[in-house]
Amino acid sequence: MAQTFAQTSSFRSRALALLLRVAFFWYLVALVKTIYDYYLLKNNSGEIFDFSNWLMGSWLAVTLGLLLLGPFIIYLLYRILRAAPYWKVLVYLLSGYTFIALLTNFAVMPMIYALDNEAPLYGSASLAYAVNYIQTPNFLAIYFFWLLMLVVTVIIILVNEKYGPGMFGKILMGQYYHPKLETRIFMFLDMKSSTTIAETMGEELYFNLLKDCFADMTMPILDNAGEIYQYVGDEIIVCWSMEKGLAQGRCIQTFFDVRKQLLARKDYYESTYGILPSFKAGFHFGQVVAGEIGIIKRDITYSGDVLNTTSRIQSKCNELGVDHLISGPLWSKIKVHFPAGGEQVSDQIELRGRQERMDLYRVL
């Protein structure tokens, strides 16, 4: 599963974007730290400190760290973290960082010594300086400082994954601290015949099937600007802002991209689980109240009638013999993006728990 997820072009582009954000953060930290060290040494000691050389050395160290540690972080987060206990992840992280810190020291410190003393690069004196530098308190200070920055980087990435792309910044700025009204599009995506499948294959194998399905769905959802709101049993709830969801028909296109991704993995699913899972989806939009809720396990939740309505729409798929249903109000806004048109599956159908009747459509 992890290999297929990691080998997609979409994954590579997202990994590169993540690496660029990490690079910007680390270069900025290196600049601030060099400025701080410069003024600290200048005002409190007589030590000679060539600012330009040290800044160049710091940025070279960061560059080496990014080249060596950056791919390791991506690999750690998207491969090891999903397949190993957390204590093993910490061991991998610390071991990799320590190795790269030592390697960077022997790459950068001889260069700084050579520039400051006009000595041969990687000569005996330059290498001796690098060896001696490892034994100084300054090396330990730098080691633990960048270890802290690495931990902060990983935590930020994990929190961003927890809430979805772009949500960490909104939480950090307190955007959802107080409840706010938003208009959102929702998709309820549910596995067909899930009860029968679970009874046939057993709970543990069925759970692994869900893990694989949800993992394979992730990139098609993210590629269409979707936000994974919740996993509820064998159901996944995805939402969009109106602007992102309507653009190019992304919210509806997500369903077809998910189906295409699962079909591309047909051989894997049939050999591992004996079936190719299929899903049904319901789509609707409406106003919700969005905000942070909870004390111990705080999360961002959406509350509103649109969620119940979307769930009811999705539940009509089996009854009407289709794999997706779109509410009439949403179809009227999004049909322009589907040249083949749509079919009105029901006329003013009654949804359980609602007095209002609704037209339902599907894409042809």
C-alpha positions in Angstrom: 0.0 0.0 0.0 2.6 2.6 1.1 4.7 2.0 -2.0 1.8 2.8 -4.4 0.9 5.8 -2.4 4.4 7.1 -2.4 5.1 6.5 -6.1 2.4 8.7 -7.5 3.4 11.9 -9.3 0.9 13.7 -7.1 2.7 12.5 -4.0 6.1 13.6 -5.4 4.8 17.1 -6.1 3.4 17.4 -2.6 6.6 16.1 -1.1 8.6 18.6 -3.0 6.3 21.4 -1.9 6.7 20.3 1.7 10.4 20.1 1.4 10.5 23.7 0.0 8.5 24.9 3.0 10.9 23.2 5.4 13.8 24.7 3.5 12.4 28.2 3.9 11.8 27.7 7.6 15.3 26.3 8.2 17.1 29.0 6.2 15.2 31.6 8.2 16.1 30.0 11.5 19.8 29.8 10.4 19.8 33.5 9.6 18.2 34.5 12.9 20.6 32.2 14.9 23.7 33.6 13.1 22.6 37.2 13.8 22.0 36.2 17.5 25.4 34.5 17.8 27.1 37.4 16.1 25.8 40.0 18.5 26.2 37.7 21.5 29.9 37.0 20.8 30.5 40.6 19.7 29.2 42.0 23.0 30.3 39.4 25.5 33.6 38.0 24.3 36.6 38.9 22.3 36.2 36.0 20.0 36.6 36.8 16.3 33.4 36.2 14.5 33.2 36.7 10.7 29.5 37.1 10.1 29.5 36.4 6.4 31.6 33.3 6.7 29.4 31.9 9.6 26.2 32.7 7.7 27.5 31.0 4.6 28.6 28.1 6.7 25.2 27.9 8.4 23.4 28.0 5.1 25.7 25.4 3.7 25.0 23.2 6.7 21.3 23.7 6.2 21.6 22.8 2.5 23.4 19.6 3.3 20.9 18.9 6.0 18.0 19.4 3.6 19.7 17.2 0.9 20.4 14.4 3.3 17.7 14.8 6.0 14.8 16.2 4.0 14.2 13.0 2.0 14.6 11.1 5.2 11.9 13.1 6.9 9.5 12.5 3.9 10.3 8.8 4.0 9.9 8.7 7.7 6.5 10.4 7.7 5.0 8.6 4.7 6.6 5.1 5.1 8.1 4.3 8.5 5.6 6.3 10.6 2.7 4.2 9.0 4.4 0.9 9.6 6.4 1.1 12.8 5.8 1.9 16.5 6.6 5.5 17.6 9.7 4.5 19.6 11.2 3.0 16.5 10.5 6.2 14.6 12.2 8.2 17.3 15.3 5.9 17.1 15.4 6.3 13.3 15.0 10.1 13.6 17.7 10.5 16.2 20.2 8.1 14.5 19.7 9.7 11.1 20.0 13.2 12.6 23.2 12.4 14.5 24.9 10.8 11.5 24.0 13.8 9.3 25.1 16.3 12.0 28.6 14.7 12.2 28.8 14.5 8.4 27.8 18.2 8.1 30.4 19.2 10.7 33.2 17.6 8.7 31.9 19.2 5.5 31.4 22.7 6.8 33.9 23.4 9.7 37.1 22.7 7.6 35.7 25.2 5.0 35.1 27.9 7.7 38.6 27.3 9.1 40.2 27.6 5.7 38.4 30.8 4.9 39.2 32.4 8.3 42.9 31.4 8.2 43.6 31.2 4.5 44.5 27.5 5.0 44.1 24.7 2.5 40.6 23.4 2.3 40.4 20.0 4.0 44.1 20.1 4.9 45.3 18.5 8.1 44.8 21.8 10.1 41.3 22.2 8.8 40.3 18.6 9.6 41.9 18.9 13.0 39.8 21.9 13.7 36.6 19.9 12.7 37.6 17.1 15.1 38.3 19.5 17.9 35.1 21.4 17.3 33.0 18.2 18.0 34.4 18.3 21.6 33.4 21.9 22.3 30.2 23.0 24.1 29.4 25.1 21.0 28.9 21.9 18.9 26.6 20.4 21.5 24.6 23.6 21.7 24.2 23.6 17.9 23.5 19.9 17.9 20.6 20.2 20.4 19.3 23.4 18.9 18.9 21.9 15.4 17.5 18.7 17.0 14.9 20.9 18.6 14.2 22.5 15.2 13.9 19.1 13.6 11.4 18.0 16.3 9.4 21.2 15.8 9.4 20.6 12.1 8.1 17.1 12.4 5.4 18.1 14.9 4.2 20.9 12.6 4.0 18.4 9.7 2.1 15.9 11.8 -0.3 18.4 13.1 -0.9 19.7 9.6 -1.6 16.1 8.5 -4.0 15.6 11.4 -6.2 18.6 10.5 -5.5 18.6 6.8 -3.5 20.9 4.5 -3.7 24.6 5.4 -5.7 24.0 8.6 -2.7 24.3 11.0 -2.2 28.0 10.2 -5.9 28.7 10.7 -5.9 26.9 14.0 -2.7 28.7 15.1 -4.3 32.1 14.2 -7.4 31.2 16.2 -9.7 31.3 13.2 -11.9 28.6 14.6 -11.6 29.4 18.3 -15.0 31.1 18.1 -17.7 29.4 16.1 -18.2 30.8 12.6 -20.7 30.3 9.8 -19.4 28.8 6.6 -21.1 27.4 3.4 -19.5 24.1 2.5 -20.0 21.2 0.1 -20.0 17.7 1.6 -19.5 14.3 0.2 -20.4 11.2 2.2 -18.5 8.2 0.7 -19.5 4.8 2.0 -18.4 1.3 1.1 -21.1 -0.8 -0.6 -22.2 -4.1 1.1 -19.8 -3.3 4.0 -21.7 -5.5 6.5 -21.6 -8.5 4.3 -17.9 -8.0 3.5 -17.0 -7.6 7.2 -18.9 -10.8 8.1 -17.2 -12.7 5.3 -13.6 -11.7 5.9 -13.5 -11.1 9.6 -12.9 -7.9 11.6 -9.1 -7.7 11.4 -8.9 -8.3 7.6 -11.8 -6.0 7.1 -10.0 -3.3 9.1 -6.9 -3.6 6.9 -9.2 -3.3 3.8 -10.5 0.0 5.1 -7.0 1.2 5.9 -5.9 0.4 2.3 -9.0 2.0 0.8 -8.7 5.2 2.8 -5.0 5.4 2.0 -5.7 5.0 -1.8 -8.4 7.7 -1.6 -6.2 10.3 0.0 -4.4 11.6 -3.0 -7.5 11.9 -5.3 -9.2 13.8 -2.5 -6.3 16.2 -1.9 -5.7 16.6 -5.6 -9.2 17.9 -5.9 -8.8 20.4 -3.0 -10.9 18.2 -0.6 -10.6 18.3 3.1 -11.0 14.9 4.9 -13.4 15.8 7.7 -14.0 12.5 9.4 -13.6 8.7 9.2 -16.8 7.1 10.5 -16.6 3.3 10.4 -16.5 2.4 6.7 -17.5 5.9 5.7 -15.3 8.9 4.9 -16.7 12.4 5.0 -15.0 15.0 2.7 -15.8 18.7 2.5 -14.9 21.7 0.3 -15.3 25.5 0.5 -17.8 26.5 -2.2 -15.1 28.2 -4.3 -12.8 25.2 -4.3 -15.5 22.5 -4.6 -17.3 24.1 -7.5 -14.1 25.0 -9.5 -13.8 22.5 -12.4 -16.4 20.4 -10.7 -13.8 19.2 -8.2 -16.2 17.9 -5.5 -17.9 15.5 -8.0 -14.7 14.7 -9.9 -13.2 13.4 -6.6 -15.7 10.5 -6.6 -14.6 9.4 -10.1 -10.9 9.9 -9.4 -11.3 7.7 -6.2 -13.1 5.0 -8.3 -10.3 5.2 -10.9 -7.6 4.8 -8.2 -9.3 1.8 -6.7 -9.7 0.2 -10.1 -6.0 0.8 -10.8 -5.3 -1.3 -7.7 -7.7 -4.1 -8.7 -5.1 -6.8 -8.8 -3.8 -5.9 -5.3 -7.3 -5.9 -3.7 -8.4 -9.1 -5.3 -5.2 -10.9 -4.4 -5.1 -9.6 -0.8 -8.8 -9.5 0.1 -10.6 -11.4 -2.7 -12.7 -8.4 -3.7 -12.5 -5.1 -5.4 -14.3 -2.7 -3.0 -16.7 -0.1 -4.4 -18.2 3.0 -2.9 -21.4 5.1 -3.1 -21.5 8.8 -2.5 -23.9 11.5 -1.7 -23.3 15.3 -2.4 -25.0 18.4 -1.0 -24.0 21.9 0.2 -25.3 24.2 2.9 -24.4 26.4 5.8 -22.6 24.9 8.8 -21.2 26.2 12.1 -17.5 25.5 12.2 -15.4 25.7 15.4 -13.0 24.0 17.8 -14.6 21.7 20.3 -13.4 19.6 23.2 -10.8 20.0 25.9 -8.7 16.8 26.0 -9.2 15.8 22.4 -9.8 19.1 20.7 -10.9 19.0 17.1 -12.6 21.2 14.4 -16.2 20.2 13.9 -19.0 21.2 11.5 -22.6 21.3 12.7 -25.6 21.9 10.5 -28.6 20.3 8.7 -26.5 19.8 5.6 -24.6 16.9 7.1 -27.8 15.0 7.9 -29.2 15.8 4.5 -26.1 14.6 2.7 -26.1 11.4 4.7 -29.7 10.8 3.7 -28.9 11.4 0.1 -26.1 8.9 0.1 -28.4 6.3 1.8 -30.7 6.5 -1.3 -28.0 5.2 -3.6 -29.0 1.5 -3.1 -32.7 2.2 -3.3 -32.3 4.0 -6.6 -29.6 1.6 -8.0 -26.8 4.2 -8.5 -23.4 4.7 -7.1 -23.7 8.5 -6.5 -26.4 11.1 -6.0 -26.1 14.9 -6.2 -28.7 17.2 -4.7 -30.7 19.4 -7.1 -29.3 22.7 -5.6 -25.7 21.5 -6.0 -26.2 20.1 -9.5 -27.6 23.4 -10.7 -24.4 25.1 -9.7 -22.0 22.4 -10.9 -23.5 20.9 -14.1 -21.7 23.3 -16.4 -18.5 21.4 -15.7 -19.9 18.1 -17.0 -20.5 18.4 -20.8 -22.1 14.9 -20.9 -24.8 16.2 -18.6 -26.7 14.5 -15.9 -29.7 12.4 -15.2 -32.5 13.2 -12.8 -32.7 10.0 -10.8 -35.7 11.1 -8.7 -38.2 13.8 -8.7 -39.0 15.5 -5.4 -38.0 12.4 -3.4 -38.7 12.4 0.4 -35.6 12.1 2.6 -36.0 10.3 5.9 -36.2 12.8 8.8 -36.9 15.8 6.5 -40.2 17.4 5.4 -38.6 19.1 2.4 -38.5 17.0 -0.8 -35.5 17.2 -3.2 -34.6 16.3 -6.7 -31.5 14.0 -7.0 -29.1 13.7 -10.0 -26.2 11.7 -11.2 -23.5 12.4 -13.8 -23.8 10.6 -17.0 
